[in-house]
């Protein structure tokens, strides 16, 4: 693909990057100064702190580097509004300063700091030459989403030849089409040399800048359509007239559908001007600077020279007639390209052609192209739509055309711009990482919710317990004196003492109580002859030669008596008596030892003997 390098000769003060002097340009271009390392470090931390306390909006800077100019455009965008141009700079440097040299690196770094403040706060996009970038269009039958990448990859390998060791491969699914009644996906695939990509990346990494993306000129122009800075409802073509090459791109709505390089450019016009001037004026040599001065004088923005400086004596019509052969060759190439697009794709004819160039185009050039091609030809001026932007209004026509590629870069984004350093593989990795991060965040969120609920539950419990404690403390305060462990111990000891005394009294008066209870339960027809009571305190003493042995007796009551009454009812009366004694709470284990019928006073009575245990 053709190189997108421009040679622009604006009337301005040169920037002396080597000496580190400050350079002031016109108001629409801005100011640039070379910063020392100490100033850069101070600026870095100042902007780092300001970023923390500022509203976080997305700033994107597009930087286009030609052989003697650096073009920078800065836009700001958020999710609710379209990108807005907020700054632009055009910085000239001496062509003899090689890219990658310390002088160039210093200039590039200071340029980025001048427009970004801190490059870490901006997404920085640049582009590389598209000469070796191969773009092809494939039609892929519908397959499952997981298999689409493999289908595109192998179809591209079949149609083109590229070595993955030397080239990156990427693609963009553009739209669904119907071909002979079969639905298919139109896919743009491209491959780019890794060496060129790394060379471009190294240019910035050497100055500590991390790029957000690298793309090529056709994709940068495509951003202008995709971000709605120009209408994208029809098929249009853009022509860029560069120094050695020109490039024509065709866009259907907001998609690049054809791109072609043309080996005709400004250098061809300069050569023919030199030859024509020599034949007319008879001068042996014409310096390149003078030839450029003649060619660029065609522009509408060109300043009129004083008579003392006007040594060429050429009118614009004469200059235009000199370059007509070059314009004619360029026209034929454009015409063939437009015809090829229409016949090969079968789509509608291109009706609009937008032209940009490293030179300010002469109006008759536009008219000549329009007449020859039969299409509407206009200057490619996306900034014209920014009617409410004062910064855009103050930029000259020549600067507008020169800033087009940088503007396209500033409108870039990984979601809508093919990125040579962020291909589908990196996108898949990023998607997987985002899924993992979302899973981790979801897990942490669930854990946080559980923790919050647990804390809330514990807080409710604590509140209830505090309320209960307050109620109990209030109830406790009513007791005087207050109950304490010592008081409870004293009370327990006192109760034990009282129980011991009561137990002693119960043992002492057990016999009397038992006599009273038995007396109350003994009916009239039963007469007790004997009542013996044995208590645990009683001891039986036995004599022994050496010592006195004490034997503890068992507590119990022995009753002896007679039951009088009818002969056949005596046993029943005795049984009722036993039941009455057994039901007494003071008596238990009532057992009859013996019972016999005997004659007493000429009557038969039942003589009995029983034992009773006192109750506990």
Secondary structure, DSSP 8 states (H G I E B T S, - for coil): ----------SS----TTTT--EE--TTT-EE----HHHHHHHHHHHHHHHHTS---EEEEEEEE-SSEEEEEEEEEETTEEEEEEEEEEEE--TTS-TTSHHHHHHHHHHHHHHHSSGGGEEEEEE---TT-EEEEEEEE---HHHHHHHHHHHHHHHS---TTTEEEEEEEEEEEEETTEEEEEEEEEEEEHHHHHHHHHHHHTTT---SEEE-HHHHHHHHHHTTSS--SSEEEEEEE-SS-EEEEEEETTEEEEEEEES--HHHHHHHHHHHHHHHH--S---HHHHHHHHHTTSTT-----TTT--S---HHHHHHHHHHHHHHHHHHHHHHHHHHHHHH------EEEEEESS---HHHHHHHHHHHTSEEEE--GGGG-TT-HHHHTS-HHHHHHTHHHHHHHT--TTTS--TTS-HHHHHHHHHHHHHHHHHHHHHHHHHHHHHHHHHHHHHHHHHHHHHHHHHHHHHHTSSS---HHHHHHHHHHHHHHHHHHHHHHHHTHHHHHHHHHHHH--TTEEEEEEEEE-TT-EEEE--SS--EEEE---EEEEEEEE-S-GGGHHHHHHHHHHHHHTSTTEEEEEEEEEEEEEETTEEEEEEEEEEEE--
